[in-house]
Amino acid sequence: MPASPLHFALLLDGLKAAGEDTRLRLLALMGEGELTVSELTEIMGQSQPRISRHLKLLAEAGLVERFREASWVFYRRATDTAGAALTAALLDLMDLDDEVLLRDRERLEAVRATRAEQAQAYFRAHAHEWDAIRRLHAPDDEVEAAIASALSSAPIGSLLDLGTGTGRILELFAGQIERGVGIDLSSDMLSVARANLERAGVRNCSVRQGDIYNLALPRDAFDVVVIHQVLHFLEDVPRALKEAARVLKPGGRVLVVDFDPHDLEFLREQHAHRRLGFAPEIMESWLSQAGLSLASHRLLAPDTNGKPGEGRLTVSLWLARDMRAEAVADKTSKEVA
């Protein structure tokens, strides 16, 4: 339920928008996850112009959110608008075993199965690229355990995963957070991430297309920002870190996971790496410039497996905190003294 009552006009507009057969069904579908106009058209068996008009009314009432990803337009249940509380209340009141909603969900599952197959086809076509790099560093489960350990000291309400890729970080933390958002520039990778999150039954996380240098997200919005194996692709790392710090709540944390300096030039030539790792002092300097204070730095040695040419990448984990909370605490302590 909302923390405070909804304004009369907002409540009335929301109820008018939801009070129609097709629009209520659309709300129920978006309670299951984000969907494109074409997917909703297929599920509902109605024309695209008709579905688009219904979605426009729901969006104008603040019950759903609209965002563009390349040539696709996605809709999802509202989470960041004043109407989000009404959407949540309406979804809670729906009988999910109702015959109409059951049929819609059956068609939704068919659409998801098609989406998952398309995503996995892309993943299979590129799997050799990720496998080639994985063989060079510590096993994924060891890296993931280190990530979880680094962020275990405090609860996480909201998490932002920059360069979300397959959505693995969101999947890893889904059970520990209230909400998660993944950002990636590649629409193909976002398709993989959506399929993975849907298969894992993750409902509190979503992914969207975005520019790591210019995030379409409000300031002070997230408790934790994770940047996992992304920065070595970037031309301007300090700019990306400053943008990550901008959306971080006071006292929030940024976890950077990347490589220690190395000499594997083929990663530039074959895998588009712009930088061959990061020296600790350079990363600490960039974090400081972004208003972040380094809390810890951990190295994970490579796993050689006894094979020549493998196990040559050391993974680095930098955990940094927003310094505004430290500044307030310091000021308070001086005033008390």
N, C-alpha and C positions, 0 to 999 in steps of 0.2 A: 504494500500500500504506500501511497505517497507520503513523504514526511510532513507535508502541509496540504491543505485542501486546494483543489484546482480552481482557478478562476472560472466563474460561471460561463462566460462566453467561450472559453477554451473547452470546457467540459461539454457544452452544447454542440459546438462544432465537431468535436471528436465523436460524440454519440451519433450525430447526423451522418458523419462519414462512414462509421462502422455499421450503421443500421440498414444494411442492404445485403441480400443474399450473397452475391458474388464477392463483395468487399469483405464480408465477415469470413468467408472461406479463404480469401487471400490472406487475411490476417492470421488465420490458423496455419496456413502453409508456411508463412514467414516465421511463425513460432518454431518451426522445425529447422530453419536455417536460411541463408541468403540465396536468392534465386534471380535469374535473369527474366526479362520480359518474355523472351521466346520460350523458356522453360515453363513459366506460369501459363502461357498461352496453350502449350501442349497439354499440361495437366488439366486445365479447366475446360479445354475443348471449345474455346471461344476465340473470336478474332483478335488479332494483336491491337488494332485501334481501340477496341472495347476494353480490353485488359489495361491498356495504357491509360485510358480515361479514369478507370477505377483506381489505379495506382496513383495517379495525379491527385485525386481527391483525398486519398489516404495520406499522401505525403504533405499536402497543404494543411491537413488537420494535425500534422505532427505525429501520426500513428506509425508511420514507416519512414525509413530513410533511403535516399536514392544516391548512388554514386556510380561514376563512369569508370570503366576499365578498358582502355583501348577503344574498340568499336562496340563493346558490350556495355549495357546498363544493368546494374544489380540493384535489387531492393532487399531490405532486411527490416525486421522489427525495430522500432525506435528504441534507442538506448540513451541518446544524448539530447533529447528534446523534452519540452514540457509535457508533451503527450505520451511520453514513455510509460508513465505510471498507469494511464488509462489502458494502453495496450497490454501491459502486464496483467491488469485486473480482468480485462476481457478474456485473455488467454486462460487465466486461472478458472474462469467460470465455464469454459467450454468442456463438454463431455467428449473426450477424445475417442470414445467408442461409438459415437453417433455414426449412423450408416453413411451419411453424406461425407463426413470428415474421413471416415475409414477409406472410402473410395478414392478420395483426393490423395490420401497418403499412399495408397497402393500405386497410383500413377506417379507420385513423387519418387517412390523407390525405383520405378523403372527409369525415370529420368536420371536419378543419381547413379544407377548402374551404368548407363551410357556415358555419363560424365566421368565416372571412375575409370572405365576402360580407355577413354581418350587420354586421360591423365597418365595412366600407367603405360600407354603406348609411347608417350613422350618420355617418360622416365626410363623405360627400357632402352630407348634409342640413345639416351645420354648417360646411362648407368656406368659405362666404362670410364667416363671422365671422372666421376666421383670415386669409383673404385681405385683408379690409378693413384689418386691423392690419399685416400684412406690408408693404403698400404705403406705410406711414408710416415705416418704418425701413430701415436698411441691409439688403441682400439676405441671405437665410438662409445662403448659403455663406460670406459674409464674416463673419457672426456665429459660425458654426461653426468657421471657421478661427481666429478670435480665442480661442474657448473652448479649442480644441486647443493653441494656442500658450501660453495661460495655465497649462496643466497639464503642459507638456512638460518641465519641469525635473527631474522625478523619476518613476521608475516607479510604477504604480498597481496594487496587489494587489487591493483591494476598493473598489468605487465604489457610492455610494448616490445615486440621482436622485430628489429630492423634487418631487412634482408632475410625474411622468414624462410625462403626456399621451400622445402617440403613440409614446413609447419611443425617440424619435430620439436622445437623448443616449446611451442604452445602446447603440444600434446604432452610433453614431459611435465609441465607445470599446471595443466588444466585442473587437476584435482586439488590444487593448493591455493588457487587465486579466485577472485570474484569475477574478473573479466580479463581477457587478453586480446590484443590486436596485433596482427602480423602485417608488415609492409614489405612489398617486393615490387621491383620494376617490371619483372617478367610476368606477363599474363599466363604463359605456359606453366611456369613454376607455381603460380597461384592456383591453377587448376589442379596440380598435384597436391598442393597443401589442402585445398578444400576436400578433395577425395579422401585424403588421409585422416583429416579431422572428422569427417562424416563417418568413416569406417570405425574410428575409435569411439564414436558416440559423444564427441566433445560439443557441447552446446553453448558454453560460456566464452568461446573464442571466435573471432572472425578475422578474415584476411582481406586486404584491399591493395590496389595498385597505388604506388606513391613514389615520390622522389625523396631520397634520404637527405638531400640538401635542402629541401623545402617541403616539410611535412604539413599536410592539410589537417593539422591537429592543434588543439588549443594549448596554450602555455600552462605549465604546472598541472598536467593531467595524469601522470603515471608515477607509481611508486618505484618501479624498476624498468630499466631499459636494457635489453640484451642485444649485443651486436656480435653475432657468432659467425666467424669465418667470412667476413664481408669487407673489412677495411682494406685488405690487400688488393682488392679490385679497384679501389678509388683513387682518383687523381688528387683530391683535396680532402685529406683525412681530418685536419683540424676543423674544417667547416662542418663536416658530418658530426663530429663530436659536439660542437657548439649547438647544432640543431637538436641533437639528442638531449643535451642539458636543458634546452629551452622547454621541452615538454615534460621535464622531470619535476616532481613536486619538491618543495623545500625539504631537504634531508633525505631525498630519494637516492637510489643507487643505480649506477651504470656498470654493467659487466661486459667487458670487451674480451672476446676469445679469438685469438689469431695466432700467428707463428712468430717464434723467435727468429732473428736474422739467420738466413741460410744462403746457399749459393746454387740453388737448383734453377738455372736459367730456363730450362725447358718449360717451367710453369708459366713463364712470361710468353713464350712462343706458342705453346699448345693449349694453355688454359686461361689466357688473358689476365694473368696476375700483373698488376701494375707495380707492386712492391714485393720484395723478397724478405718479408718479415719486418719486425719492428724492434729496435733496441729499447730496453726498458726506460732509459733516461729520456729518450725522445717521446715515448708514449706518455710518460709522467708529465713532461712539459706541456704536451698538447692537452692533456686532461686538465691541468692547472689553468691553461689559457681559456678553457671552456667553463671555468668556475667549479671544477671538480677536484676533490682531494683524494689522492690515492690511498686506499685503505689496506690493500694487500696485493701481492703479485706472486703468482705460483707458476712453476714450470712443470710440464709433463713430458718426460723423456720419451723419445720415439721407441717403437716396438720393432726391433730388427728382424725377429723371427728367424735369425740365422741365415737370411737370404741377402746376397750381395746387392747393393744398390737400393735396398729398402731401409725404412726406418731412419730417415735423415731429416725429419721435420720435428722440432720441439714445439709443443703447443704452449702458448702463454695465456694466462688468465689475469687480467687486471680488473680489480674491483675498486670503484671510486664512488665517493659520496658527494652530494650537492653541498657546497660550502655555506649556503645561506643559513642553514640551521646552526652550524658551528659559530657563525658570526653573531647570531642572535644570542646563543648561549654564552658566548664570551662577553658580549655587551652586558648581559644580565648579571653575570658573575662580578663584573667590574663595578656595576651599579650597587650591588649588594655589599661589596667590600667597601 
